[in-house]
Amino acid sequence: MSRRILSLLLAVMLVGLSGLPVSAQETGSEPFLLWVKRNFGSWENPLHSELSVNGKTVNIFTSDTFEPVGQYLKEGWNTITIKTTPQQPANRGNGLIFRLGPAHKTPGNDQWIMEPILWEFRNDTDWKFANGRYSHPLGPDVKEVTLSYKIYYAGLQNERIKLKAGDFVISGKPTFSPWNSPITATVFVNGTPLNSFLLAQRGVVITPFLKQGKNEIKLISSRVKHSVRKNDIEFEVAGPAEWNVGKGQYLLKSILQFKSMQGWTLDSKTGMLVNRAKPDSESIERVIPFVLKEGPKRGGGE
């Protein structure tokens, strides 16, 4: 093969490669990470957890680490599964905190910053440590426990909307932040889905999805099987935002409050949540209406 023909073939190959899609990380976008951190960083963690996303194992986690997980997620409904096995015997009790969200490194150092934290959960909720051994309320012979979280991933575009004058916000938070909630909560604002809410407290500007007159929040709460300890996820819709000079921040008037445990009851025998209306159902769907007498109007400023 002549050099001229070889050069032409290489040129064609390079042109073809330049048209191939590249990953979000390669284009400079923030990677979507799993951040794992011990409750107590000074000693070893005996609770080991295998984490999977949509049936694909990410890794088995025992201590502090970061790991990319964006490739496992899809837009829409996802299932995050965490199987925890205690290492017996153990000297001291510990546990892991799992956080997921977009992350970036701060300029000048190698520290990751996750902002916002979309989802958070822990592997030590319900486990009891005494005399060097772990036990679980599901039974004296339980050696491992698997929790499955049904979550909705709607992308990051709505998380990036900056608060301005006239905006409305929906915020979600757990009743008790130190331990897991036995449910996940997903809201749709007039049909637009937001990223699900777990332990991580956050607020989302929903002004673009509202209208004058009747509006609807659809809440889908899904139980986390094998999660026993009582907790809830609380929501509030507030607005419009008004700048307060004295406090140097936007203030919002509360419009609507609701909780995610409505419709669920606890079975004392199994310790599991049960849908009051449909005992075999894993989720409850509710619609909460409210009225805006005036249509949303965004003001200037960041």
VOFIVO-611518 format. One record per residue (C-alpha): residue number from 1; chain; x, y, z. Coordinates in nm, 4 decimals. Layout:
N
R   i ch       c1       c2       c3
R NUM  A        X        Y        Z
...
//
This chain:
302
R   i ch       c1       c2       c3
R   1  A   0.0000   0.0000   0.0000
R   2  A   0.1428   0.3385  -0.1013
R   3  A   0.2068   0.6156   0.1512
R   4  A  -0.0503   0.8354  -0.0249
R   5  A  -0.3291   0.5768   0.0104
R   6  A  -0.2288   0.5075   0.3724
R   7  A  -0.2449   0.8805   0.4510
R   8  A  -0.5930   0.9037   0.2971
R   9  A  -0.7151   0.6073   0.5030
R  10  A  -0.5795   0.7593   0.8246
R  11  A  -0.7493   1.0895   0.7424
R  12  A  -1.0832   0.9160   0.6887
R  13  A  -1.0444   0.7290   1.0198
R  14  A  -0.9656   1.0495   1.2087
R  15  A  -1.2665   1.2290   1.0609
R  16  A  -1.4870   0.9367   1.1609
R  17  A  -1.3523   0.9305   1.5164
R  18  A  -1.4081   1.3045   1.5596
R  19  A  -1.7791   1.2513   1.5014
R  20  A  -1.8169   0.9915   1.7780
R  21  A  -2.0060   1.0958   2.0949
R  22  A  -1.8019   1.1515   2.4109
R  23  A  -1.9013   1.0992   2.7723
R  24  A  -2.0177   1.3841   2.9953
R  25  A  -1.6974   1.3606   3.1994
R  26  A  -1.4825   1.3957   2.8865
R  27  A  -1.6618   1.7165   2.7853
R  28  A  -1.5827   1.8783   3.1190
R  29  A  -1.9211   1.8238   3.2868
R  30  A  -1.9300   1.7288   3.6525
R  31  A  -1.9195   1.3512   3.7090
R  32  A  -2.2042   1.1891   3.9008
R  33  A  -2.0429   1.0264   4.2040
R  34  A  -2.1181   0.7971   4.4951
R  35  A  -1.9541   0.9356   4.8086
R  36  A  -1.9129   0.6828   5.0908
R  37  A  -1.8089   0.8004   5.4367
R  38  A  -1.7784   0.6274   5.7748
R  39  A  -1.9831   0.7562   6.0677
R  40  A  -1.6662   0.7477   6.2766
R  41  A  -1.3498   0.7924   6.0739
R  42  A  -1.1117   0.6936   6.3545
R  43  A  -1.1865   0.3226   6.3507
R  44  A  -1.2802   0.0375   6.1201
R  45  A  -1.6339  -0.0206   5.9947
R  46  A  -1.7675  -0.3774   6.0463
R  47  A  -2.0789  -0.3259   5.8287
R  48  A  -1.9850  -0.4132   5.4681
R  49  A  -2.2303  -0.3235   5.1924
R  50  A  -2.2621  -0.4331   4.8307
R  51  A  -2.4310  -0.1568   4.6321
R  52  A  -2.6047  -0.2133   4.2982
R  53  A  -2.7828   0.0232   4.0599
R  54  A  -3.0476  -0.1253   3.8301
R  55  A  -2.9131  -0.4745   3.8887
R  56  A  -2.5476  -0.3897   3.8185
R  57  A  -2.2995  -0.4135   4.1062
R  58  A  -2.1007  -0.0947   4.1632
R  59  A  -1.8744  -0.2284   4.4391
R  60  A  -1.8549  -0.3649   4.7935
R  61  A  -1.7950  -0.0763   5.0339
R  62  A  -1.6207  -0.0913   5.3708
R  63  A  -1.4704   0.2577   5.4236
R  64  A  -1.4373   0.6118   5.2847
R  65  A  -1.4241   0.6427   4.9059
R  66  A  -1.5612   0.8084   4.5908
R  67  A  -1.6842   0.6130   4.2907
R  68  A  -1.8443   0.7245   3.9596
R  69  A  -2.1980   0.5880   3.9159
R  70  A  -2.3431   0.8024   3.6374
R  71  A  -2.3094   0.5191   3.3872
R  72  A  -2.5463   0.3018   3.5934
R  73  A  -2.8299   0.5565   3.6175
R  74  A  -3.0990   0.6197   3.3584
R  75  A  -3.3525   0.8965   3.3210
R  76  A  -3.6751   0.7853   3.4867
R  77  A  -3.7205   0.5183   3.7530
R  78  A  -3.4135   0.3463   3.9006
R  79  A  -3.3536   0.0928   4.1764
R  80  A  -3.0609   0.1273   4.4159
R  81  A  -2.9993  -0.1880   4.6191
R  82  A  -2.7711  -0.2148   4.9203
R  83  A  -2.6953  -0.5539   5.0804
R  84  A  -2.5280  -0.5204   5.4203
R  85  A  -2.3403  -0.7964   5.6012
R  86  A  -2.1820  -0.7433   5.9453
R  87  A  -1.8344  -0.8784   6.0128
R  88  A  -1.8566  -1.0757   6.3380
R  89  A  -1.7117  -1.0344   6.5947
R  90  A  -1.6228  -0.6636   6.5963
R  91  A  -1.4452  -0.4388   6.8432
R  92  A  -1.6593  -0.1269   6.7927
R  93  A  -1.9767  -0.0349   6.6097
R  94  A  -1.9674   0.1854   6.3000
R  95  A  -2.1519   0.2385   5.9726
R  96  A  -2.1407   0.4002   5.6301
R  97  A  -2.3173   0.7068   5.4901
R  98  A  -2.3907   0.6910   5.1154
R  99  A  -2.4406   1.0136   4.9200
R 100  A  -2.5030   1.0514   4.5460
R 101  A  -2.4885   1.3596   4.3265
R 102  A  -2.2803   1.5690   4.0849
R 103  A  -1.9343   1.6591   4.2162
R 104  A  -1.6392   1.8815   4.1316
R 105  A  -1.2943   1.9441   4.2749
R 106  A  -1.2166   2.2732   4.4440
R 107  A  -0.9505   2.4845   4.2685
R 108  A  -0.6008   2.4338   4.4043
R 109  A  -0.6602   2.1083   4.5916
R 110  A  -0.7802   1.7538   4.5408
R 111  A  -1.1000   1.7722   4.7492
R 112  A  -1.4322   1.6666   4.5984
R 113  A  -1.7387   1.8831   4.6589
R 114  A  -2.0817   1.7260   4.5986
R 115  A  -2.3392   1.9903   4.5141
R 116  A  -2.6220   1.9232   4.5470
R 117  A  -2.6436   1.5958   4.7364
R 118  A  -2.9444   1.4369   4.5659
R 119  A  -2.9793   1.1168   4.7663
R 120  A  -2.8473   0.9973   5.1011
R 121  A  -2.8954   0.6790   5.3032
R 122  A  -2.7060   0.4740   5.5634
R 123  A  -2.6207   0.1083   5.6149
R 124  A  -2.6381   0.0991   5.9971
R 125  A  -3.0046   0.1935   6.0505
R 126  A  -3.1855  -0.0857   6.2437
R 127  A  -2.8633  -0.2757   6.3200
R 128  A  -2.7819  -0.3029   6.6933
R 129  A  -2.4277  -0.3499   6.8237
R 130  A  -2.3626  -0.5042   7.1650
R 131  A  -2.0896  -0.7250   7.3133
R 132  A  -1.8955  -0.7367   6.9883
R 133  A  -2.1842  -0.8552   6.7718
R 134  A  -2.4586  -0.7094   6.5494
R 135  A  -2.8264  -0.8057   6.5581
R 136  A  -3.1273  -0.6969   6.3529
R 137  A  -3.4953  -0.6627   6.4547
R 138  A  -3.6034  -0.8821   6.1614
R 139  A  -3.4867  -1.1880   6.3556
R 140  A  -3.2085  -1.3472   6.5651
R 141  A  -3.0826  -1.5533   6.2692
R 142  A  -3.0588  -1.2638   6.0209
R 143  A  -2.7036  -1.2499   5.8813
R 144  A  -2.7542  -0.9883   5.6075
R 145  A  -3.0191  -0.7338   5.5075
R 146  A  -3.0999  -0.5989   5.1606
R 147  A  -3.2687  -0.2606   5.1121
R 148  A  -3.4048  -0.1483   4.7740
R 149  A  -3.4681   0.2202   4.7015
R 150  A  -3.7023   0.3134   4.4176
R 151  A  -3.5928   0.6565   4.2955
R 152  A  -3.6646   0.8825   3.9998
R 153  A  -3.3779   1.0525   3.8172
R 154  A  -3.4990   1.3612   3.6289
R 155  A  -3.1573   1.5014   3.5407
R 156  A  -2.9808   1.8015   3.6896
R 157  A  -3.1309   2.0901   3.4927
R 158  A  -3.4000   2.1664   3.7522
R 159  A  -3.1448   2.1501   4.0350
R 160  A  -2.9482   2.4317   3.8663
R 161  A  -3.2268   2.6946   3.8631
R 162  A  -3.1078   2.9839   4.0808
R 163  A  -3.3519   3.1483   4.3189
R 164  A  -3.4770   3.4937   4.2126
R 165  A  -3.7426   3.7363   4.3292
R 166  A  -4.0897   3.5998   4.2614
R 167  A  -3.9830   3.2355   4.2633
R 168  A  -4.1609   2.9420   4.4253
R 169  A  -3.9727   2.6563   4.5875
R 170  A  -4.0526   2.3031   4.6980
R 171  A  -3.8293   2.1691   4.9757
R 172  A  -3.8032   1.8210   5.1223
R 173  A  -3.6381   1.6980   5.4400
R 174  A  -3.6477   1.3936   5.6713
R 175  A  -3.8176   1.4162   6.0082
R 176  A  -3.5059   1.2591   6.1618
R 177  A  -3.1810   1.2997   5.9674
R 178  A  -2.9549   1.0508   6.1602
R 179  A  -3.1287   0.7393   6.0237
R 180  A  -3.2997   0.6071   5.7110
R 181  A  -3.6607   0.6584   5.6171
R 182  A  -3.8581   0.3429   5.5277
R 183  A  -3.9917   0.5216   5.2178
R 184  A  -3.8680   0.7190   4.9197
R 185  A  -4.0646   1.0199   4.7939
R 186  A  -4.0982   1.1515   4.4382
R 187  A  -4.2950   1.4615   4.3408
R 188  A  -4.4381   1.5734   4.0065
R 189  A  -4.5280   1.9424   3.9717
R 190  A  -4.8124   1.9760   3.7204
R 191  A  -4.6771   1.6626   3.5531
R 192  A  -4.3063   1.7564   3.5633
R 193  A  -4.1003   1.5036   3.7640
R 194  A  -3.8284   1.6078   4.0083
R 195  A  -3.5444   1.3971   4.1439
R 196  A  -3.6637   1.1792   4.4308
R 197  A  -3.6115   1.2836   4.7918
R 198  A  -3.4426   1.0679   5.0575
R 199  A  -3.2432   1.1831   5.3628
R 200  A  -3.0631   1.4713   5.1942
R 201  A  -3.2492   1.7977   5.2569
R 202  A  -3.2788   2.0203   4.9506
R 203  A  -3.5006   2.2764   4.7782
R 204  A  -3.5884   2.3059   4.4099
R 205  A  -3.7188   2.6147   4.2282
R 206  A  -4.0477   2.5124   4.0628
R 207  A  -4.1565   2.8497   3.9188
R 208  A  -4.1314   2.7341   3.5518
R 209  A  -4.3799   2.4522   3.6181
R 210  A  -4.6507   2.6557   3.7929
R 211  A  -4.9461   2.8506   3.6524
R 212  A  -5.2169   3.0878   3.7682
R 213  A  -5.5143   2.9060   3.9180
R 214  A  -5.5193   2.5403   4.0173
R 215  A  -5.1892   2.3519   4.0439
R 216  A  -5.1188   1.9932   4.1453
R 217  A  -4.8407   1.8142   4.3283
R 218  A  -4.8402   1.4409   4.2694
R 219  A  -4.6543   1.2478   4.5376
R 220  A  -4.5418   0.8874   4.4877
R 221  A  -4.4146   0.7285   4.8088
R 222  A  -4.2503   0.3859   4.7786
R 223  A  -4.1678   0.1619   5.0722
R 224  A  -3.8151   0.0365   5.1378
R 225  A  -3.8594  -0.3312   5.2218
R 226  A  -3.6709  -0.4524   5.5343
R 227  A  -3.6365  -0.0948   5.6638
R 228  A  -3.7969  -0.0886   6.0083
R 229  A  -3.7185   0.2277   6.2023
R 230  A  -3.9838   0.4977   6.1759
R 231  A  -3.9097   0.8161   5.9821
R 232  A  -4.0842   1.0429   5.7315
R 233  A  -4.0037   1.2835   5.4475
R 234  A  -4.1692   1.6233   5.4879
R 235  A  -4.2423   1.8726   5.2086
R 236  A  -4.3223   2.2411   5.1868
R 237  A  -4.4169   2.4633   4.8921
R 238  A  -4.3358   2.8294   4.9511
R 239  A  -4.3225   3.1596   4.7637
R 240  A  -4.3065   3.4070   4.6070
R 241  A  -3.9500   3.4920   4.7081
R 242  A  -3.8991   3.8486   4.8340
R 243  A  -3.5607   4.0016   4.9099
R 244  A  -3.5198   4.1119   5.2730
R 245  A  -3.2541   4.3819   5.3028
R 246  A  -3.2127   4.3477   5.6778
R 247  A  -3.1505   3.9720   5.6637
R 248  A  -2.9668   3.9804   5.3313
R 249  A  -3.1623   3.6895   5.1868
R 250  A  -3.4816   3.5871   5.0100
R 251  A  -3.7815   3.5073   5.2302
R 252  A  -4.0698   3.2874   5.1150
R 253  A  -4.4214   3.2476   5.2528
R 254  A  -4.5365   2.8926   5.3198
R 255  A  -4.8212   2.7800   5.0933
R 256  A  -4.8520   2.4054   5.1379
R 257  A  -4.7124   2.1326   5.3652
R 258  A  -4.7487   1.7559   5.3334
R 259  A  -4.5768   1.4351   5.4434
R 260  A  -4.4931   1.1091   5.2693
R 261  A  -4.6143   0.8523   5.5259
R 262  A  -4.9812   0.9330   5.4654
R 263  A  -5.1616   0.6118   5.3695
R 264  A  -4.9013   0.3758   5.5188
R 265  A  -4.9366   0.1680   5.8341
R 266  A  -4.6859  -0.0435   6.0254
R 267  A  -4.7443  -0.4182   6.0537
R 268  A  -4.6456  -0.5014   6.4120
R 269  A  -4.5733  -0.8656   6.3263
R 270  A  -4.3375  -0.8135   6.0313
R 271  A  -4.2199  -0.4600   6.1117
R 272  A  -4.2892  -0.3668   5.7483
R 273  A  -4.4911  -0.0772   5.6082
R 274  A  -4.8214  -0.1767   5.4487
R 275  A  -5.0354   0.0215   5.2057
R 276  A  -5.3676   0.0710   5.3880
R 277  A  -5.5762   0.0624   5.0685
R 278  A  -5.3781  -0.2005   4.8734
R 279  A  -5.1702  -0.4231   5.1041
R 280  A  -4.9824  -0.5837   4.8124
R 281  A  -4.8756  -0.2503   4.6609
R 282  A  -4.5212  -0.1173   4.7035
R 283  A  -4.6195   0.2483   4.6372
R 284  A  -4.8887   0.5041   4.7137
R 285  A  -4.9805   0.7831   4.4726
R 286  A  -5.1514   1.0992   4.6002
R 287  A  -5.2459   1.4329   4.4429
R 288  A  -5.2265   1.7510   4.6522
R 289  A  -5.3903   2.0543   4.4827
R 290  A  -5.3333   2.4226   4.5559
R 291  A  -5.4326   2.7523   4.3945
R 292  A  -5.2194   3.0497   4.2892
R 293  A  -5.4337   3.3606   4.2515
R 294  A  -5.1631   3.5222   4.0392
R 295  A  -4.9302   3.3592   3.7897
R 296  A  -4.5623   3.3276   3.8884
R 297  A  -4.3439   3.6246   3.7923
R 298  A  -3.9677   3.6093   3.8151
R 299  A  -3.7742   3.9209   3.9093
R 300  A  -3.4159   4.0265   3.8429
R 301  A  -3.1044   3.9416   4.0419
R 302  A  -2.9457   3.6118   4.1325
//
